């Protein structure tokens, strides 16, 4: 399963950045996020997997797809990148890969032996719904307002460009 999820993540990540159709890029991103949630389930991080599925795959990607559909840019094709941008992107990917591989080869990673902590779902729920110390309601609401503002701004900009093109 690990190799399957890893393959899906690698292939769909490459397809996300190489496709020229914006809606396909959003769907490939959804596949990447779902496979990442699968990896979290394999690692027995059920809470992280649930957050990955609900917040990213269920929220962010749906927001992106709705933005695309609302602005009528389904058939939008991205331009082919210039040769300099392509070379810079490939060189950044190669440098990043070399740094990751060098870090993995030079540092010995050993499995630790820790005891599993008990999970108290009541405490987790209270912290998620709390506005006090260690509470997450305020940051969540601020991020949701930021995403709403970004979506409204994207729609206004897209509609403004559409009106300019229709006047010509």
DSSP file (Angstrom, degrees, kcal/mol; ACC not computed):
  #  RESIDUE AA STRUCTURE BP1 BP2  ACC     N-H-->O    O-->H-N    N-H-->O    O-->H-N    TCO  KAPPA ALPHA  PHI   PSI    X-CA   Y-CA   Z-CA
    1    1 A X     >        0   0    0      0, 0.0     4,-3.0     0, 0.0     5,-0.3   0.000 360.0 360.0 360.0 -37.1    0.0    0.0    0.0
    2    2 A X  H  >  +     0   0    0      1,-0.2     4,-2.7     2,-0.2     5,-0.2   0.932 360.0  45.9 -60.6 -44.4    2.9    2.4    0.8
    3    3 A X  H  > S+     0   0    0      2,-0.2     4,-2.4     1,-0.2    -1,-0.2   0.867 112.6  51.0 -67.2 -35.2    4.3    2.0   -2.7
    4    4 A X  H  > S+     0   0    0      2,-0.2     4,-2.5     1,-0.2    -2,-0.2   0.949 113.1  44.1 -65.9 -47.9    0.9    2.4   -4.3
    5    5 A X  H  X S+     0   0    0     -4,-3.0     4,-2.5     1,-0.2    -2,-0.2   0.902 114.4  50.6 -63.3 -40.0    0.2    5.6   -2.3
    6    6 A X  H  X S+     0   0    0     -4,-2.7     4,-2.7    -5,-0.3    -1,-0.2   0.912 110.7  48.9 -64.1 -42.2    3.7    6.9   -3.0
    7    7 A X  H  X S+     0   0    0     -4,-2.4     4,-2.8     2,-0.2     5,-0.3   0.916 111.1  49.5 -63.2 -43.1    3.3    6.2   -6.7
    8    8 A X  H  X S+     0   0    0     -4,-2.5     4,-2.5     1,-0.2     5,-0.3   0.921 112.2  48.8 -61.3 -43.1   -0.1    8.0   -6.8
    9    9 A X  H  X S+     0   0    0     -4,-2.5     4,-2.0     2,-0.2    -2,-0.2   0.932 114.8  44.3 -63.2 -46.0    1.4   11.0   -5.0
   10   10 A X  H  X S+     0   0    0     -4,-2.7     4,-2.1     2,-0.2    -2,-0.2   0.942 117.7  42.9 -65.4 -48.0    4.4   11.2   -7.4
   11   11 A X  H  X S+     0   0    0     -4,-2.8     4,-2.5     1,-0.2    -2,-0.2   0.941 117.4  44.6 -66.3 -47.5    2.5   10.7  -10.6
   12   12 A X  H  X S+     0   0    0     -4,-2.5     4,-2.2    -5,-0.3    -1,-0.2   0.834 110.9  55.3 -69.3 -30.3   -0.4   13.0   -9.7
   13   13 A X  H  X S+     0   0    0     -4,-2.0     4,-1.6    -5,-0.3    -1,-0.2   0.934 110.4  45.5 -64.5 -44.5    2.0   15.7   -8.4
   14   14 A X  H  X S+     0   0    0     -4,-2.1     4,-1.5     1,-0.2    -2,-0.2   0.913 113.5  49.4 -64.1 -41.7    3.8   15.7  -11.7
   15   15 A X  H  X S+     0   0    0     -4,-2.5     4,-1.9     1,-0.2    -1,-0.2   0.851 106.0  58.5 -65.6 -33.1    0.5   15.8  -13.6
   16   16 A X  H  < S+     0   0    0     -4,-2.2    -1,-0.2     1,-0.2    -2,-0.2   0.907 114.4  35.1 -62.2 -41.7   -0.7   18.7  -11.4
   17   17 A X  H  < S+     0   0    0     -4,-1.6    -1,-0.2     1,-0.2    -2,-0.2   0.645 121.1  46.5 -90.9 -13.4    2.2   20.9  -12.4
   18   18 A X  H  < S+     0   0    0     -4,-1.5    -2,-0.2    -5,-0.2    -3,-0.2   0.674  86.8  97.3-102.3 -17.5    2.6   19.7  -16.0
   19   19 A X     <  -     0   0    0     -4,-1.9     6,-0.0    -5,-0.2    59,-0.0  -0.390  59.2-153.1 -70.9 149.7   -1.0   19.8  -17.2
   20   20 A X  S    S+     0   0    0     57,-0.1    58,-3.1    -2,-0.1     2,-0.5   0.509  71.9  86.7 -99.6  -5.9   -2.2   22.9  -19.0
   21   21 A X  B  >  -A   77   0A   0     56,-0.2     4,-1.8     1,-0.1    56,-0.2  -0.842  67.3-150.1 -98.6 128.5   -5.8   22.6  -18.1
   22   22 A X  H  > S+     0   0    0     54,-1.3     4,-1.7    -2,-0.5    -1,-0.1   0.858  94.1  51.1 -69.3 -37.6   -6.7   24.2  -14.8
   23   23 A X  H  > S+     0   0    0     51,-0.6     4,-1.9    53,-0.2    -1,-0.2   0.889 109.5  51.0 -69.1 -37.9   -9.6   21.9  -13.8
   24   24 A X  H  > S+     0   0    0      1,-0.2     4,-2.7     2,-0.2     5,-0.2   0.889 106.8  54.9 -64.0 -38.4   -7.5   18.8  -14.4
   25   25 A X  H  X S+     0   0    0     -4,-1.8     4,-2.1     1,-0.2    -1,-0.2   0.900 107.6  49.8 -61.2 -40.2   -4.8   20.3  -12.2
   26   26 A X  H  X S+     0   0    0     -4,-1.7     4,-1.8     2,-0.2    -1,-0.2   0.888 111.3  48.6 -66.3 -38.6   -7.3   20.7   -9.4
   27   27 A X  H  X S+     0   0    0     -4,-1.9     4,-1.9     2,-0.2    -2,-0.2   0.904 110.9  50.0 -68.6 -40.9   -8.5   17.0   -9.8
   28   28 A X  H  X S+     0   0    0     -4,-2.7     4,-2.0     1,-0.2    -2,-0.2   0.889 108.9  53.0 -63.7 -37.8   -4.9   15.8   -9.8
   29   29 A X  H  X S+     0   0    0     -4,-2.1     4,-2.3     1,-0.2    -1,-0.2   0.891 105.8  54.0 -63.0 -38.7   -4.3   17.8   -6.6
   30   30 A X  H  X S+     0   0    0     -4,-1.8     4,-2.2     1,-0.2    -1,-0.2   0.903 107.0  51.1 -60.6 -41.8   -7.3   16.1   -5.1
   31   31 A X  H  X S+     0   0    0     -4,-1.9     4,-2.2     2,-0.2    -2,-0.2   0.895 109.0  51.2 -63.3 -39.7   -5.7   12.7   -5.9
   32   32 A X  H  X S+     0   0    0     -4,-2.0     4,-2.1     1,-0.2    -2,-0.2   0.929 111.2  47.3 -61.9 -45.6   -2.5   13.8   -4.2
   33   33 A X  H  X S+     0   0    0     -4,-2.3     4,-1.8     1,-0.2    -2,-0.2   0.864 111.4  50.6 -67.2 -35.9   -4.3   14.9   -1.0
   34   34 A X  H  X S+     0   0    0     -4,-2.2     4,-1.8     2,-0.2    -1,-0.2   0.903 110.9  48.6 -67.8 -40.8   -6.4   11.7   -0.9
   35   35 A X  H  X S+     0   0    0     -4,-2.2     4,-1.9     2,-0.2    -2,-0.2   0.862 108.9  54.1 -67.3 -34.5   -3.2    9.5   -1.2
   36   36 A X  H  X S+     0   0    0     -4,-2.1     4,-2.0     2,-0.2    -1,-0.2   0.897 106.7  51.4 -64.9 -39.4   -1.5   11.5    1.5
   37   37 A X  H  X S+     0   0    0     -4,-1.8     4,-2.2     1,-0.2    -2,-0.2   0.877 106.2  55.5 -63.3 -36.5   -4.5   10.8    3.8
   38   38 A X  H  X S+     0   0    0     -4,-1.8     4,-2.0     2,-0.2    -2,-0.2   0.894 105.9  50.8 -61.6 -40.1   -4.0    7.2    2.9
   39   39 A X  H  X S+     0   0    0     -4,-1.9     4,-1.8     2,-0.2    -2,-0.2   0.899 108.2  52.5 -64.0 -39.8   -0.4    7.4    4.1
   40   40 A X  H  <>S+     0   0    0     -4,-2.0     5,-2.7     1,-0.2     4,-0.2   0.900 108.0  51.2 -62.5 -39.8   -1.6    9.0    7.4
   41   41 A X  H ><5S+     0   0    0     -4,-2.2     3,-1.3     1,-0.2    -1,-0.2   0.897 107.8  52.8 -63.6 -38.6   -4.0    6.1    7.9
   42   42 A X  H 3<5S+     0   0    0     -4,-2.0    -1,-0.2     1,-0.3    -2,-0.2   0.866 108.1  50.5 -63.8 -34.9   -1.2    3.6    7.3
   43   43 A X  T 3<5S-     0   0    0     -4,-1.8    -1,-0.3    -5,-0.1    -2,-0.2   0.421 117.6-115.8 -81.8   2.0    0.9    5.4   10.0
   44   44 A X  T < 5S+     0   0    0     -3,-1.3     2,-0.7    -4,-0.2    -3,-0.2   0.820  73.4 136.3  63.9  34.1   -2.1    5.2   12.4
   45   45 A X     >< +     0   0    0     -5,-2.7     4,-2.4     1,-0.2     5,-0.2  -0.649  19.7 163.8-103.0  71.1   -2.5    9.0   12.5
   46   46 A X  H  > S+     0   0    0     -2,-0.7     4,-2.5     1,-0.2    -1,-0.2   0.853  70.6  53.2 -61.9 -36.3   -6.3    8.9   12.1
   47   47 A X  H  > S+     0   0    0      2,-0.2     4,-2.4     1,-0.2    -1,-0.2   0.933 110.8  46.2 -66.3 -44.0   -6.8   12.5   13.3
   48   48 A X  H  > S+     0   0    0      1,-0.2     4,-2.7     2,-0.2    -2,-0.2   0.888 112.8  51.0 -64.7 -37.6   -4.3   13.8   10.7
   49   49 A X  H  X S+     0   0    0     -4,-2.4     4,-2.5     2,-0.2    -2,-0.2   0.910 110.3  49.0 -65.0 -41.3   -5.9   11.7    8.0
   50   50 A X  H  X S+     0   0    0     -4,-2.5     4,-2.8     2,-0.2     5,-0.3   0.906 112.5  47.7 -65.1 -40.6   -9.3   13.0    9.0
   51   51 A X  H  X>S+     0   0    0     -4,-2.4     4,-2.5     2,-0.2     5,-1.0   0.913 111.4  51.6 -64.8 -41.8   -8.0   16.6    8.9
   52   52 A X  I  X>S+     0   0    0     -4,-2.7     5,-2.6     3,-0.2     4,-0.6   0.920 114.7  42.6 -59.9 -44.6   -6.4   15.9    5.5
   53   53 A X  I  <>S+     0   0    0     -4,-2.5     5,-2.0     3,-0.2    -2,-0.2   0.930 123.1  35.1 -69.8 -45.5   -9.6   14.6    4.1
   54   54 A X  I  <5S+     0   0    0     -4,-2.8    -3,-0.2     3,-0.2    -2,-0.2   0.934 126.9  32.4 -78.3 -45.4  -12.0   17.2    5.5
   55   55 A X  I  <>S+     0   0    0     -4,-2.5     5,-1.9    -5,-0.3     4,-0.4   0.958 132.2  21.8 -80.5 -51.7   -9.9   20.3    5.4
   56   56 A X  I  <XS+     0   0    0     -5,-1.0     5,-2.1    -4,-0.6     6,-0.3   0.976 133.1  31.0 -84.2 -60.5   -7.7   19.9    2.4
   57   57 A X  I   <S+     0   0    0     -5,-2.6     5,-0.3     1,-0.2    -3,-0.2   0.907 131.9  35.1 -67.5 -40.3   -9.4   17.4    0.1
   58   58 A X  I   <S+     0   0    0     -5,-2.0    -3,-0.2    -6,-0.3    -1,-0.2   0.768 132.4  23.2 -85.4 -25.8  -12.9   18.3    1.2
   59   59 A X  I  >5S+     0   0    0     -4,-0.4     4,-2.4    -6,-0.1    -3,-0.2   0.873 122.6  38.6-105.8 -60.6  -12.5   22.0    1.7
   60   60 A X  I  ><S+     0   0    0     -5,-1.9     4,-2.4     2,-0.2    -3,-0.2   0.928 119.5  44.9 -65.3 -47.5   -9.6   23.6   -0.2
   61   61 A X  H  ><S+     0   0    0     -5,-2.1     4,-2.8     1,-0.2    -1,-0.2   0.898 113.7  50.3 -66.8 -39.0   -9.9   21.6   -3.4
   62   62 A X  H  > S+     0   0    0     -6,-0.3     4,-2.8    -5,-0.3    -1,-0.2   0.903 110.3  51.3 -63.4 -39.3  -13.7   22.0   -3.5
   63   63 A X  H  X S+     0   0    0     -4,-2.4     4,-2.2     2,-0.2    -2,-0.2   0.915 111.3  47.7 -61.3 -43.5  -13.1   25.8   -3.0
   64   64 A X  H  X S+     0   0    0     -4,-2.4     4,-2.2     2,-0.2    -2,-0.2   0.931 113.0  47.7 -63.4 -45.7  -10.7   25.8   -5.9
   65   65 A X  H  X S+     0   0    0     -4,-2.8     4,-2.6     1,-0.2    -2,-0.2   0.913 111.9  49.6 -65.4 -42.0  -13.0   23.8   -8.2
   66   66 A X  H  X S+     0   0    0     -4,-2.8     4,-2.9     1,-0.2    -1,-0.2   0.897 109.7  52.5 -62.5 -38.9  -16.0   26.1   -7.3
   67   67 A X  H  X S+     0   0    0     -4,-2.2     4,-1.6    -5,-0.2    -2,-0.2   0.911 110.6  47.5 -62.1 -41.5  -13.8   29.1   -8.0
   68   68 A X  H  <>S+     0   0    0     -4,-2.2     5,-1.8     1,-0.2     4,-0.3   0.933 115.0  45.2 -64.2 -45.3  -12.9   27.7  -11.4
   69   69 A X  H ><5S+     0   0    0     -4,-2.6     3,-0.8     1,-0.2    -2,-0.2   0.871 111.9  51.9 -68.3 -36.4  -16.6   26.9  -12.2
   70   70 A X  H 3<5S+     0   0    0     -4,-2.9    -1,-0.2     1,-0.2    -2,-0.2   0.813 110.3  48.0 -70.6 -29.3  -17.9   30.3  -11.0
   71   71 A X  T 3<5S-     0   0    0     -4,-1.6    -1,-0.2    -5,-0.2    -2,-0.2   0.405 107.0-125.5 -93.2   3.9  -15.4   32.2  -13.1
   72   72 A X  T < 5S+     0   0    0     -3,-0.8     3,-0.2    -4,-0.3    -3,-0.2   0.848  70.4 129.1  58.9  37.8  -16.2   30.2  -16.3
   73   73 A X    > < +     0   0    0     -5,-1.8     3,-1.3    -6,-0.2   -51,-0.2  -0.112  20.7 123.1-111.6  35.5  -12.6   29.3  -16.8
   74   74 A X  T 3  S+     0   0    0      1,-0.3   -51,-0.6    -6,-0.2    -1,-0.2   0.909  78.8  43.1 -63.7 -41.5  -13.0   25.5  -17.2
   75   75 A X  T 3  S+     0   0    0     -3,-0.2    -1,-0.3   -53,-0.1     2,-0.2   0.266  84.3 135.9 -90.0  13.3  -11.5   25.4  -20.6
   76   76 A X    <   -     0   0    0     -3,-1.3   -54,-1.3     1,-0.0     2,-0.5  -0.414  40.4-156.1 -65.2 130.9   -8.6   27.7  -19.6
   77   77 A X  B     -A   21   0A   0    -56,-0.2   -56,-0.2    -2,-0.2     2,-0.1  -0.928  12.5-129.9-108.6 131.1   -5.2   26.6  -20.9
   78   78 A X        -     0   0    0    -58,-3.1     2,-0.1    -2,-0.5     3,-0.1  -0.457  32.2-104.6 -71.7 150.9   -2.0   27.6  -19.2
   79   79 A X        -     0   0    0     -2,-0.1     2,-0.3     1,-0.1    -1,-0.1  -0.390  37.8 -99.5 -71.2 154.1    0.7   29.0  -21.4
   80   80 A X        -     0   0    0      1,-0.1    -1,-0.1    -2,-0.1     2,-0.0  -0.581  48.6-108.3 -71.0 137.0    3.7   26.9  -22.2
   81   81 A X        -     0   0    0     -2,-0.3    -1,-0.1     1,-0.1    -3,-0.0  -0.337  31.9-106.6 -69.9 148.6    6.5   27.9  -19.9
   82   82 A X     >  -     0   0    0      1,-0.1     4,-2.2    -3,-0.0     5,-0.2  -0.242  31.1-109.7 -63.8 161.1    9.5   29.8  -21.3
   83   83 A X  H  > S+     0   0    0      1,-0.2     4,-2.4     2,-0.2     5,-0.2   0.875 118.8  51.6 -63.5 -37.8   12.7   28.0  -21.6
   84   84 A X  H  > S+     0   0    0      2,-0.2     4,-2.5     1,-0.2    -1,-0.2   0.909 110.5  48.0 -67.8 -40.1   14.3   30.0  -18.8
   85   85 A X  H  > S+     0   0    0      2,-0.2     4,-2.4     1,-0.2    -2,-0.2   0.890 112.3  50.1 -65.3 -38.4   11.4   29.2  -16.4
   86   86 A X  H  X S+     0   0    0     -4,-2.2     4,-2.4     2,-0.2    -2,-0.2   0.918 112.2  46.5 -65.2 -44.1   11.6   25.6  -17.3
   87   87 A X  H  X S+     0   0    0     -4,-2.4     4,-2.5     2,-0.2    -2,-0.2   0.908 113.3  49.0 -65.5 -42.2   15.3   25.4  -16.7
   88   88 A X  H  X S+     0   0    0     -4,-2.5     4,-2.2     2,-0.2    -2,-0.2   0.901 112.2  48.8 -65.2 -40.4   15.0   27.3  -13.4
   89   89 A X  H  X S+     0   0    0     -4,-2.4     4,-2.1     2,-0.2    -2,-0.2   0.919 113.2  46.1 -65.0 -44.2   12.2   25.0  -12.3
   90   90 A X  H  X S+     0   0    0     -4,-2.4     4,-2.4     2,-0.2    -2,-0.2   0.904 112.8  50.3 -65.6 -40.7   14.1   21.8  -13.2
   91   91 A X  H  X S+     0   0    0     -4,-2.5     4,-2.6     2,-0.2     5,-0.2   0.890 109.8  50.5 -66.6 -37.5   17.2   23.1  -11.5
   92   92 A X  H  X S+     0   0    0     -4,-2.2     4,-2.4     2,-0.2    -1,-0.2   0.899 111.5  48.8 -64.8 -39.5   15.3   23.9   -8.3
   93   93 A X  H  X S+     0   0    0     -4,-2.1     4,-2.3     2,-0.2    -2,-0.2   0.901 112.9  47.1 -65.9 -40.7   13.8   20.4   -8.3
   94   94 A X  H  X S+     0   0    0     -4,-2.4     4,-2.6     2,-0.2    -2,-0.2   0.925 113.1  48.0 -67.7 -44.3   17.2   18.8   -8.8
   95   95 A X  H  X S+     0   0    0     -4,-2.6     4,-2.2     1,-0.2    -2,-0.2   0.919 113.3  48.3 -62.8 -43.3   18.9   21.0   -6.1
   96   96 A X  H  X S+     0   0    0     -4,-2.4     4,-2.2    -5,-0.2    -1,-0.2   0.903 112.0  49.2 -62.8 -41.6   16.0   20.2   -3.7
   97   97 A X  H  X S+     0   0    0     -4,-2.3     4,-2.7     2,-0.2     5,-0.2   0.906 110.4  50.4 -64.9 -41.4   16.2   16.5   -4.4
   98   98 A X  H  X S+     0   0    0     -4,-2.6     4,-2.6     1,-0.2    -1,-0.2   0.906 110.7  49.7 -63.3 -40.9   20.0   16.4   -3.9
   99   99 A X  H  X S+     0   0    0     -4,-2.2     4,-2.1     2,-0.2    -2,-0.2   0.905 112.5  46.9 -64.8 -41.1   19.6   18.2   -0.6
  100  100 A X  H  X S+     0   0    0     -4,-2.2     4,-2.5     2,-0.2    -2,-0.2   0.935 114.2  46.5 -66.5 -45.8   17.0   15.7    0.6
  101  101 A X  H  X S+     0   0    0     -4,-2.7     4,-2.1     1,-0.2    -2,-0.2   0.904 112.4  50.7 -63.9 -41.2   19.0   12.7   -0.5
  102  102 A X  H  X S+     0   0    0     -4,-2.6     4,-1.8    -5,-0.2    -1,-0.2   0.899 111.2  48.8 -63.7 -40.0   22.2   14.1    1.1
  103  103 A X  H  X S+     0   0    0     -4,-2.1     4,-1.4     1,-0.2    -2,-0.2   0.916 111.7  48.9 -65.1 -42.7   20.3   14.7    4.4
  104  104 A X  H  < S+     0   0    0     -4,-2.5    -2,-0.2     1,-0.2    -1,-0.2   0.866 114.7  45.1 -65.4 -35.5   18.8   11.2    4.3
  105  105 A X  H  < S+     0   0    0     -4,-2.1    -1,-0.2    -5,-0.2    -2,-0.2   0.781 114.9  45.9 -80.7 -26.7   22.2    9.6    3.7
  106  106 A X  H  < S+     0   0    0     -4,-1.8     2,-0.5    -5,-0.2    -2,-0.2   0.659 103.7  65.8 -92.8 -15.7   24.2   11.6    6.2
  107  107 A X  S  < S-     0   0    0     -4,-1.4     2,-0.6    -5,-0.2    -1,-0.1  -0.920  77.6-135.2-110.8 124.5   21.9   11.4    9.2
  108  108 A X        -     0   0    0     -2,-0.5     2,-0.6     1,-0.0    -3,-0.1  -0.654  18.8-159.6 -78.2 120.5   21.2    8.0   10.9
  109  109 A X        -     0   0    0     -2,-0.6     2,-0.4    -5,-0.2    -1,-0.0  -0.889  12.6-177.0-101.8 121.7   17.6    7.6   11.5
  110  110 A X        -     0   0    0     -2,-0.6     2,-0.3     0, 0.0    -2,-0.0  -0.928  30.3-109.9-121.5 143.8   16.7    5.1   14.2
  111  111 A X        -     0   0    0     -2,-0.4     2,-0.2     1,-0.0    -2,-0.0  -0.510  34.7-144.5 -70.5 133.5   13.4    3.9   15.4
  112  112 A X        -     0   0    0     -2,-0.3     2,-0.8     2,-0.0    -1,-0.0  -0.604   7.8-128.9 -95.2 158.5   12.6    5.1   18.9
  113  113 A X        +     0   0    0     -2,-0.2     2,-0.3     2,-0.0    -2,-0.0  -0.887  40.7 157.7-111.6 104.1   10.7    3.2   21.5
  114  114 A X        -     0   0    0     -2,-0.8     2,-0.3     3,-0.0    -2,-0.0  -0.903  40.7-114.3-122.0 152.5    8.0    5.3   22.9
  115  115 A X        -     0   0    0     -2,-0.3     2,-0.3     1,-0.1    -2,-0.0  -0.632  35.8-107.8 -85.2 145.2    4.8    4.3   24.7
  116  116 A X        -     0   0    0     -2,-0.3     2,-0.2     1,-0.1    -1,-0.1  -0.563  32.5-134.1 -74.7 128.8    1.6    5.0   23.0
  117  117 A X        -     0   0    0     -2,-0.3     2,-0.1     1,-0.1    -1,-0.1  -0.568  24.8-105.7 -81.9 145.1   -0.3    7.8   24.8
  118  118 A X        -     0   0    0     -2,-0.2     2,-0.6     1,-0.1    -1,-0.1  -0.465  30.3-131.6 -70.4 142.6   -4.0    7.4   25.5
  119  119 A X        -     0   0    0     -2,-0.1     2,-0.8    -3,-0.0     3,-0.1  -0.854  16.0-164.9 -99.3 119.2   -6.3    9.4   23.2
  120  120 A X     >  -     0   0    0     -2,-0.6     4,-2.0     1,-0.2     3,-0.3  -0.871   2.2-170.3-104.9 101.6   -9.0   11.3   25.0
  121  121 A X  H  > S+     0   0    0     -2,-0.8     4,-2.5     1,-0.2     5,-0.2   0.803  84.7  58.7 -64.4 -29.5  -11.5   12.4   22.4
  122  122 A X  H  > S+     0   0    0      2,-0.2     4,-2.4     1,-0.2    -1,-0.2   0.913 107.2  46.9 -65.1 -42.2  -13.3   14.6   24.9
  123  123 A X  H  > S+     0   0    0     -3,-0.3     4,-2.2     2,-0.2    -2,-0.2   0.906 112.6  49.2 -66.6 -41.8  -10.1   16.6   25.5
  124  124 A X  H  X S+     0   0    0     -4,-2.0     4,-2.3     2,-0.2    -2,-0.2   0.929 112.5  48.4 -62.5 -44.8   -9.4   16.9   21.7
  125  125 A X  H  X S+     0   0    0     -4,-2.5     4,-1.7     1,-0.2    -2,-0.2   0.896 110.3  51.1 -62.9 -40.8  -12.9   18.0   21.1
  126  126 A X  H  X S+     0   0    0     -4,-2.4     4,-0.6     1,-0.2    -1,-0.2   0.889 111.3  48.0 -64.1 -38.9  -12.8   20.6   23.9
  127  127 A X  H >< S+     0   0    0     -4,-2.2     9,-1.7     1,-0.2     3,-0.6   0.888 110.5  51.3 -69.5 -37.9   -9.5   22.0   22.5
  128  128 A X  H 3< S+     0   0    0     -4,-2.3    -1,-0.2     1,-0.2    -2,-0.2   0.841 118.1  38.2 -66.5 -31.8  -10.9   22.2   19.0
  129  129 A X  H 3< S+     0   0    0     -4,-1.7    -1,-0.2    -5,-0.2     2,-0.2   0.400  97.5 103.8 -99.0   1.9  -14.0   24.1   20.1
  130  130 A X    <<  -     0   0    0     -3,-0.6     7,-1.7    -4,-0.6     8,-0.4  -0.551  49.1-166.7 -89.2 149.1  -12.3   26.3   22.7
  131  131 A X  S    S+     0   0    0     -2,-0.2    -1,-0.1     4,-0.1     3,-0.1   0.417  71.4  74.8-105.8  -3.3  -11.4   29.9   22.4
  132  132 A X  S >  S-     0   0    0      1,-0.3     3,-1.7     2,-0.1     2,-0.1   0.223 101.8 -22.8 -87.0-149.4   -9.2   30.0   25.4
  133  133 A X  T 3  S+     0   0    0      1,-0.3    -1,-0.3     3,-0.0     3,-0.1  -0.386 135.7   7.6 -64.0 136.1   -5.7   28.6   25.9
  134  134 A X  T 3  S+     0   0    0      1,-0.2    -1,-0.3    -3,-0.1     2,-0.3   0.714  98.5 143.8  61.9  23.9   -4.8   25.8   23.4
  135  135 A X    <   -     0   0    0     -3,-1.7     4,-0.2    -4,-0.1    -1,-0.2  -0.660  38.3-165.9 -93.2 151.1   -8.1   26.5   21.6
  136  136 A X     >  +     0   0    0     -9,-1.7     4,-1.6    -2,-0.3     5,-0.2   0.327  64.1  91.8-118.5   6.0   -8.4   26.3   17.8
  137  137 A X  H  > S+     0   0    0     -7,-1.7     4,-2.6   -10,-0.3     5,-0.2   0.940  87.1  49.4 -69.9 -45.5  -11.7   28.1   17.0
  138  138 A X  H  > S+     0   0    0     -8,-0.4     4,-2.5     1,-0.2     5,-0.2   0.937 112.7  45.2 -62.9 -48.9  -10.2   31.5   16.5
  139  139 A X  H  > S+     0   0    0     -4,-0.2     4,-2.3     1,-0.2    -1,-0.2   0.904 113.8  51.5 -61.2 -37.7   -7.4   30.5   14.1
  140  140 A X  H  X S+     0   0    0     -4,-1.6     4,-2.2     1,-0.2    -2,-0.2   0.922 111.3  46.5 -63.6 -43.8   -9.9   28.3   12.2
  141  141 A X  H  X S+     0   0    0     -4,-2.6     4,-2.2     2,-0.2    -1,-0.2   0.889 111.5  51.8 -66.6 -39.1  -12.3   31.2   11.8
  142  142 A X  H  X S+     0   0    0     -4,-2.5     4,-2.3    -5,-0.2    -2,-0.2   0.914 110.7  47.9 -63.6 -41.7   -9.6   33.6   10.7
  143  143 A X  H  X S+     0   0    0     -4,-2.3     4,-2.6     2,-0.2    -2,-0.2   0.893 110.3  51.8 -66.3 -38.8   -8.4   31.1    8.1
  144  144 A X  H  X S+     0   0    0     -4,-2.2     4,-2.1     2,-0.2    -1,-0.2   0.894 110.6  48.1 -66.0 -37.7  -12.0   30.6    6.8
  145  145 A X  H  X S+     0   0    0     -4,-2.2     4,-2.5     2,-0.2    -2,-0.2   0.903 111.4  51.0 -66.4 -40.4  -12.4   34.4    6.5
  146  146 A X  H  X S+     0   0    0     -4,-2.3     4,-2.4     2,-0.2    -2,-0.2   0.920 111.0  47.8 -61.8 -44.5   -9.1   34.7    4.7
  147  147 A X  H  X S+     0   0    0     -4,-2.6     4,-2.3     2,-0.2    -2,-0.2   0.891 111.6  50.4 -64.5 -39.3  -10.1   31.9    2.2
  148  148 A X  H  X S+     0   0    0     -4,-2.1     4,-2.5     2,-0.2    -2,-0.2   0.918 111.2  48.2 -63.7 -43.3  -13.5   33.5    1.6
  149  149 A X  H  X S+     0   0    0     -4,-2.5     4,-2.5     1,-0.2    -2,-0.2   0.893 111.4  50.7 -63.8 -39.6  -11.8   36.9    0.9
  150  150 A X  H  X S+     0   0    0     -4,-2.4     4,-2.3     2,-0.2    -2,-0.2   0.897 111.3  48.3 -65.3 -39.5   -9.4   35.2   -1.4
  151  151 A X  H  X S+     0   0    0     -4,-2.3     4,-2.2     2,-0.2    -2,-0.2   0.918 112.5  47.6 -67.4 -42.9  -12.2   33.5   -3.3
  152  152 A X  H  X S+     0   0    0     -4,-2.5     4,-2.5     1,-0.2    -2,-0.2   0.911 112.7  49.7 -63.8 -41.8  -14.2   36.7   -3.6
  153  153 A X  H  X S+     0   0    0     -4,-2.5     4,-2.5     1,-0.2    -2,-0.2   0.901 110.0  50.7 -64.1 -40.5  -11.1   38.6   -4.8
  154  154 A X  H  X S+     0   0    0     -4,-2.3     4,-2.3     1,-0.2    -1,-0.2   0.894 111.8  47.6 -64.5 -39.1  -10.4   35.9   -7.4
  155  155 A X  H  X S+     0   0    0     -4,-2.2     4,-2.6     2,-0.2     5,-0.2   0.910 112.0  49.5 -68.1 -41.4  -14.0   36.1   -8.7
  156  156 A X  H  X S+     0   0    0     -4,-2.5     4,-2.2     2,-0.2    -2,-0.2   0.921 113.1  46.7 -63.4 -43.2  -13.9   39.9   -8.8
  157  157 A X  H  X S+     0   0    0     -4,-2.5     4,-2.1     2,-0.2    -2,-0.2   0.915 113.9  48.0 -65.0 -42.5  -10.6   39.9  -10.7
  158  158 A X  H  X S+     0   0    0     -4,-2.3     4,-1.9     1,-0.2    -2,-0.2   0.903 113.1  47.3 -66.4 -40.5  -11.8   37.2  -13.2
  159  159 A X  H  X S+     0   0    0     -4,-2.6     4,-2.4     2,-0.2    -1,-0.2   0.865 109.6  54.2 -68.2 -35.1  -15.1   39.0  -13.8
  160  160 A X  H  X S+     0   0    0     -4,-2.2     4,-2.0    -5,-0.2    -2,-0.2   0.915 109.7  47.1 -65.0 -42.2  -13.3   42.3  -14.3
  161  161 A X  H  X S+     0   0    0     -4,-2.1     4,-2.0     1,-0.2    -1,-0.2   0.869 111.2  52.0 -66.0 -36.2  -11.0   40.7  -17.0
  162  162 A X  H  X S+     0   0    0     -4,-1.9     4,-1.7     2,-0.2    -2,-0.2   0.901 109.3  49.4 -66.7 -40.5  -14.1   39.1  -18.6
  163  163 A X  H  X S+     0   0    0     -4,-2.4     4,-1.3     2,-0.2    -2,-0.2   0.878 109.9  51.6 -66.9 -37.1  -15.9   42.5  -18.8
  164  164 A X  H  X S+     0   0    0     -4,-2.0     4,-0.8     1,-0.2     3,-0.2   0.903 110.9  47.9 -64.9 -40.1  -12.8   44.1  -20.3
  165  165 A X  H  < S+     0   0    0     -4,-2.0    -1,-0.2     1,-0.2    -2,-0.2   0.821 109.6  52.8 -70.9 -30.4  -12.6   41.5  -23.0
  166  166 A X  H  < S+     0   0    0     -4,-1.7    -1,-0.2     1,-0.2    -2,-0.2   0.755 104.3  56.4 -77.4 -23.3  -16.3   41.8  -23.8
  167  167 A X  H  <        0   0    0     -4,-1.3    -1,-0.2     1,-0.2    -2,-0.2   0.752 360.0 360.0 -77.5 -23.7  -16.1   45.6  -24.3
  168  168 A X     <        0   0    0     -4,-0.8    -1,-0.2    -3,-0.2    -2,-0.1   0.484 360.0 360.0 -77.2 360.0  -13.4   45.3  -27.0
